Amino acid sequence: MMETKVEQMNDEELTRLVLAGEKSAESAFTELYNRYSPRVYAYCRRFLGDRVDSEDAFQETFIKFHHCIKQNQPVTSLFGLIMKIARNLCLNAKRRTSPIVSYEDYMSFKNDNRTEQDELLNLIKTSIDLLPDDLREMFILREYDGLSYLEIAEVTDSPINTVKVKLFRAKKRLREILAPYLADYSDFDNNMSNNKF
Amino acid sequence: MNEYNANNPSEMLHLLLDGELDSSMEASLFTSLLGNEELRNEMRELISIRESVRRDVEAFTPPISATSGIFSKLGYTIPLMPVSIPAATSLGFWANVGHKIWNPAFTAVLASLVTFILMWNFNSQGINENDSNQIADNNKTVANTSQANESLASSTQITNDNKSGQEVKVVYITKYIKDKPNNTVEVVNNDVENTDDNVNDTGNLNDIYNNLSFSPFDNVKLQPYQSNLNNSMTKEISLVNNYYSAVNNDPALTLQFKVMSGSSYPNINFSGTDESFITNFSIAAFAPVSEIFQIGLEAGKEPFGMEFYDIDDKDNRLYTIRQKPTLLWAGVGVKIISDKHIDFLAYSQPYLHLTMASTSVGPLVKTNAGLQFVSESGLGILLGLEGSLLAYQNENIWYSSKNLGIMYGMFMRF
């Protein structure tokens, strides 16, 4: 019988392989890591802002996640579990740290302005940092992690209506912060649309 | 929470863009969109924000150090494959890849273009060694130079003196003379040999051609043809080629200064880093070993982007160190200069330059290739592509750093 590649396995099958602790456990965990690490890191990075703190939280998330699998805890959604772990770690880190931008982050920000579109991205990153924690979290879970309202509600233990409201507020606040730039961008976009042939 | 109203067009718009709007409300929203310019602007802005977020590649790329830390702590092998980026960020990913590869891609295209031009140039001059007519045609270039007027006159004399009326084809064989400037070339015409007993046949043209690597551009100055056909068809042509002496590799000490402008891989950029030529230059002294080989000593300065792991002894954590030091280096270089010249590029010569050097952190290999032009005074210029590969070690792990860019410089032959 042909062996199924880990890339083709679902989360449950991969979890079983990791739990079994056999030779394939490593490749199964690697596959889970490849599947979810970008979104987990995006959450940590944008929620915490600081690069070092976000790396710490990110590493700790996957180590705890691995322990959870090993303890064979019942899980309905693997990604939901990872995001809950990440969220708890990030909230803890947020309580500990002061809002000081590291030199490395500052340099990264300064050097990361290659095009006009990147300029908007940089403004958005700055604007995200200006949002209150609860609104920022909603925005990141929705826009960076692509979670549905229901998934966000599950991860944050919030009613779905609260998620809707907070998301609406977060985007509204972002638009207010970005208003001067977005107006230009919108004009530019309109002109481009009108000039299409 | 009172501000939220699901029947508000703006909120419906948010729900629509998030894929959460009930289908029964879509018609109402679309009607609002048609008649509400402000709402359409809001939609554009929200889409712009979302598209920008999807270009946030940095947020979606876990650092290698973090990945290494996780897998090390779990006792797993660190995965070699890069972490995939979600499809949602595909636009940003490709934009990022494009940004990273433009420099090497541009260099590759430029190198291909130079290679093509060189190949085309040489092939177009390709000599069929068995075709004396083609060789003669190539020598029209020589014949047309003012410096060869006397030789032309001699060739005319040869034709006039040919009592048998046979056509005599004078062939100026440049490379043969170039190698041995004081040597002689015997000009032989097989047709004449068949009809004139006085002709001293000393060889076959093909034999001579077979020993040649022909380049019509080397032959610039010719001495007059020294004899006539009444005595012998064996004639001496001695060539003194001043220009050749300057542009080729007659024994001479060469001092060289060159600068590189390019990128470092890994590309580490810090604001305020001095990227001027002062941080990336070299000086060298070369002595000729043979006609096309030169060997010399070199030294210079060059910045290298470095990214490596380092374990902090205090907290036993793995860190990624990024830095871009400017290193001093010194070593031995070999330069191979083609004896071909490119006519449409000011008679410049292709060359290849290899250097084995040492730095304070590890060995360095440098190579550059391009074109060089030298004037009669011995002053020359260089233009080409240069690559450097530095190997260095930290925590018993070897790392490498590459530089790639455009090189330019000047040299002086003494």
Contacts between the chains, C-beta under 8 A, distances in Angstrom:
chain1	res1	chain2	res2	distance
A	26	B	76	4.8
A	26	B	77	6.4
A	29	B	74	7.2
A	29	B	76	6.5
A	30	B	71	7.9
A	30	B	76	7.2
A	30	B	79	4.9
A	33	B	67	7.6
A	33	B	70	7.2
A	33	B	79	7.2
A	33	B	83	7.6
A	34	B	79	7.3
A	34	B	81	7.3
A	34	B	83	5.8
A	34	B	84	5.7
A	37	B	62	5.0
A	37	B	67	7.4
A	37	B	83	5.5
A	38	B	60	4.2
A	38	B	61	6.8
A	38	B	62	6.8
A	38	B	83	6.0
A	38	B	84	7.1
A	38	B	85	5.6
A	38	B	86	5.6
A	38	B	89	7.8
A	39	B	60	7.3
A	39	B	86	6.5
A	40	B	62	7.9
A	41	B	59	7.0
A	41	B	60	6.9
A	41	B	61	7.2
A	41	B	62	4.2
A	41	B	66	7.4
A	42	B	56	7.3
A	42	B	59	4.2
A	42	B	60	5.0
A	45	B	58	7.5
A	45	B	59	4.7
A	46	B	56	7.7
A	46	B	59	5.5
A	55	B	63	6.0
A	55	B	65	7.0
A	55	B	66	4.6
A	55	B	69	7.9
A	58	B	62	6.2
A	58	B	66	5.3
A	59	B	66	5.3
A	59	B	69	4.8
A	59	B	70	5.2
A	59	B	73	7.6
A	62	B	70	4.7
A	63	B	70	6.2
A	63	B	73	5.7
A	63	B	74	6.6
A	66	B	74	5.6
A	107	B	270	6.1
A	107	B	271	6.1
A	108	B	58	7.2
A	110	B	271	5.3
A	111	B	269	5.3
A	111	B	270	7.9
A	111	B	271	6.5
A	112	B	58	6.8
A	114	B	99	6.2
A	115	B	95	7.9
A	117	B	52	6.7
A	117	B	55	6.6
A	117	B	95	8.0
A	118	B	55	7.1
A	120	B	48	6.7
A	120	B	52	4.7
A	121	B	52	4.4
A	121	B	53	7.4
A	121	B	55	5.5
A	121	B	56	5.8
A	124	B	49	6.1
A	124	B	52	5.2
A	124	B	53	6.5
A	124	B	56	7.9
A	125	B	56	7.1
A	142	B	18	6.6
A	143	B	49	7.6
A	143	B	50	6.2
A	143	B	53	4.8
A	144	B	53	6.3
A	144	B	56	7.4
A	144	B	59	6.4
A	144	B	60	7.8
A	146	B	86	7.4
A	146	B	88	6.0
A	148	B	19	7.4
A	148	B	20	7.2
A	149	B	18	7.1
A	149	B	20	5.4
A	161	B	1	7.4
A	161	B	4	7.6
A	162	B	1	7.2
A	164	B	4	6.5
A	164	B	11	8.0
A	164	B	15	7.5
A	164	B	20	7.6
A	165	B	1	5.0
A	165	B	3	7.6
A	165	B	4	4.4
A	167	B	14	7.0
A	167	B	18	7.3
A	168	B	4	6.0
A	168	B	11	5.8
A	168	B	14	5.4
A	169	B	3	7.7
A	171	B	14	6.3
A	171	B	46	6.5
A	171	B	49	7.3
A	174	B	49	6.3
A	175	B	42	7.3
A	175	B	45	5.8
A	175	B	46	7.5
A	175	B	49	7.6
A	178	B	45	7.6
A	178	B	49	7.3
A	182	B	45	4.6
A	182	B	48	6.6
A	182	B	49	7.9
A	185	B	45	7.5
A	185	B	48	5.7
A	186	B	41	5.4
A	186	B	44	5.2
A	186	B	45	6.1
A	186	B	48	7.5
A	189	B	44	5.7
A	189	B	48	7.2
A	190	B	44	7.8
